[in-house]
Amino acid sequence: MSPRLQIIIAIVTAAAFFYIGDKVRTRVIELKYALVWFLLALVLFIMDLAPTLLERAADLLGVTLPINMLTLLGFGFVLIILYSFTIVLTNENRRTKRLTQEIALLNKRIGQLENALEEAGIEVEKPVSETADPRPGHKIKV
């Protein structure tokens, strides 16, 4: 690898590292999701500073060419990222299901309380969201 290419890769990797760090600082990305990207930037930076590491790793694992080793590493990082996103997505689906169930129970309880108030002769004011839609006969479901 030529020194010019090493310098370009080091600059791009450092810029990516600081860009991700800025996104974590401004809370666009949470740190736990950015750690994989930080790890990738660190590995790229190390491989850029010591290009013989890629050749040694390829020899150690029996990979014929260092570029094939790089492809294998890239594929491994993609799998790690996909796995971490799968975990996040699963947790968010569980959380959404739980919140939906809690909202349904709260709506049922509100309906029961409104019915009890109406039976006691107390007028219950309907929510604004049900009457705010200008289309006749249409109610917004909250």
N, C-alpha and C positions, 0 to 999 in steps of 0.2 A: 504494500500500500504506500502510495506516495505521501511525502510529508504535507503537501498542500491539501490532499484529501483528508489526512488525519486532522489537520487544523480546522477544516470546514466541518467535519463530523463533530469535533470537540465543541466548536462554537454553536452549532445547531443543537447539540445535546444539552449544553449549558443553558441555552436560551429556552429550550423546552422545559428543563428542570425549574428555571425561575418563573416561567409562564404558569406552570402547574402550581408552584408555590404561591404565586400571586392569586390564582383562582381559589386556592384553599384559604388564603388570608382574607379575601373578600367574600368568603362563604358561598361561592358559586359551586364548588365541589367540596364534599366532606373529606376530611383527612383519611378516613378509613377506606374510601374509594380511590383516593389519589395515591395510596401507598404502592399499589401495583405499578402505576406509571412512574413513580419515583424509583422503584426497583429497576424497571426497564431502562430508565435513563442512566442509572448508576452502572448497570451491566454494560450498556453501550459505551459509556465513558471509559470504563476500565478496559474493555476490549479495544477501544481506540488507542489508549495510552500504551497498551501492551498487546500488539497484534499477534504475537507468537502464542498467546494464551489460546486463541481460537484454533490454531494449528495443533497445539498440544492436546486440547480437549477433543479435537477430531481424531487424533491418533489414539488417544485413550479409549474412546468409544468405538473405534474401528470404522469411522466415517472416512471415506476416500478423500474427499476434497473439503477444505475449510468452508467453502461457500455452502456446501450441503449441511455442514454443522450449523452455520448461521441460519439456514432455513429451518433446521430442526429446532433451534432455540426460539426462533420467531413463532413457530407453530406451538411450541410449549407455552410461550407467553400468551398467545391467543387463547389456548385452552384454559390457562389460569384465569384470565380475564373473564371468559365466558362462564366458568364455574363460579367465580365470585358474583357475577351478575345474576346467575341462576339462584344463588342463595339469597341475594337481596330481593329479587322478584318474588320468590317463595314467601319470604317474611312479609313483604308488603301485601301480597294476596291474602295471607292469613289475617293481617291487621285490618285490611279493608273489609273482609268478611265479618270479623268481630265487631268493627265499628258499625257496619250496616245492621247487624243483629241488634246492637245496643240502641241504635236510632229507632228501629222498628218497635222495640220494647218501650222506649220512651214515648213514641207516638201513640202507642196503645194506651199507655198510662195517662197521657194527656187527654186522650179521648174519653177515658173512664172518668177522669176528674171533671171534664167539661160536662159530661152527661149528669154527673152527680150535682154539679152546680145548677144546671138547668132544671133538674128535678126539685131542687130546693128553691126554685123561683128566682134565681140570680141569672141575669142576662150575661151571656158569654160573647165577648167581642171576637169576631173572626180575624185571623191573621191578615195583615196587609197583603202578603204575597198571594193569597187566594183571590183577592178582589182587585189587584193592581193591573191585571192584564186587560188591555183595551178590547180584546176580541170577545164578543158576547158568548157567554156560556162556557168559556174556557177557563180552567183553573190551573194555576201553576203548582206543580207538585214539588214540595220542598223536601 
